[in-house]
Amino acid sequence: MNALLERSSQAVSVTEVSRSAKTIFDRLSSGKQEKYVVMRNNAPAAVMMPVSVYETMMDELDDLHIQLTARDRLRSFDSSKAISHDEMLRRFANESES
């Protein structure tokens, strides 16, 4: 939880979210608050953050997943089974026309 909750000002209770939702969303959308960790029964239940931060985080995860997939494929690449670009076009050109 230490990495999740960097400052006590980031912690907000479920009750406080329901009472002060407009203020909380205004602080998030204006950039005055980076994130809130919503606490329920003294345990983290959710994280609230601006959409732009979430989208950036998801883009980075997608990029990392693509990079990992590419590395795995390069490790298992067998050049003896590779075909040229021209051969690939001959084999698969008709499939795209269907």
N, C-alpha and C positions, 0 to 999 in steps of 0.2 A: 504494500500500500504506500510505502514511502515515495516511490516513483510516481504514483498516481496523484498523491496529494502533496504538492511541493510547499504550499503555504496554507495557513489556517483560513485565510480569506477565500480560498477556493472551495471550502466545505460549506455546504448548504443542506439543511434538512428538507425532507419531503414536505413538511408542514410549511417551511419558509418558501419553498417553491410555489406552493398553492396560494400562499398569501401575497407573495411579491413577484409573481410571474412576469408582469410587465417590466418592472425594474430589472429583473434578472436578464430578460431577453434584450432589453435596451442596452445594458452593459456589455453583453456578448456581441451584439450586432455593431456597436460603436467601437469595439476594440478596447474598451476600458477594462474588460475582464477577459482573460484568455480562455478560461474554462471554469466550470463548476463541477465538483464531485458531490453528487447527491447522496446524502447519508440516510440510511434507514436502519433504525435500531443500532446506531453507532457503527454501522458497517457500510462501506461503499455499495451503492445500489445501481448507480448510473453516472455517466459523464455527459455533461452538456457543454457544447462548444459551437463556435460559429460554423456555418455550413462551409465556408471557404477553407477553414482548417480541416474539417472532415474530408472534403473533396481532395485536398492536397495529400492528406494522409493515405487515402484510398488509392490515389494515383501512384504514390511512392510504393505502396504494397504491390500494386499491379506490376510496376516496373521491376521490383525485386523478384516477383514470381516469374516474369518473362526471362529475366536474367538467369535465374536458377534453372529454368527449363532449357534454355540455350546451352548452359554449361553441361547439364546432364546429357543433352543430345550430342554435344561435341565430344564428350568422353566416350560415348558409345558409337560414334561415327565409324562406319566401315567403308572406306573409299572404294573397295572392290564392288560394292553394291550401288554406288552412286551412278547416276545417269546425267547426261549433258542437258542443258536447257532445251536445246533443239529436240532431243529425244523425249523430254517431258512434254513439250508442246505437241509432238506427234501422238503420244499416247493419250493425252488428256484433253486435247482441243475439241474433240467431238463430244465429250461429256458436257462441256459448258454450253454447247449449242442445243442440247436436248431440253 
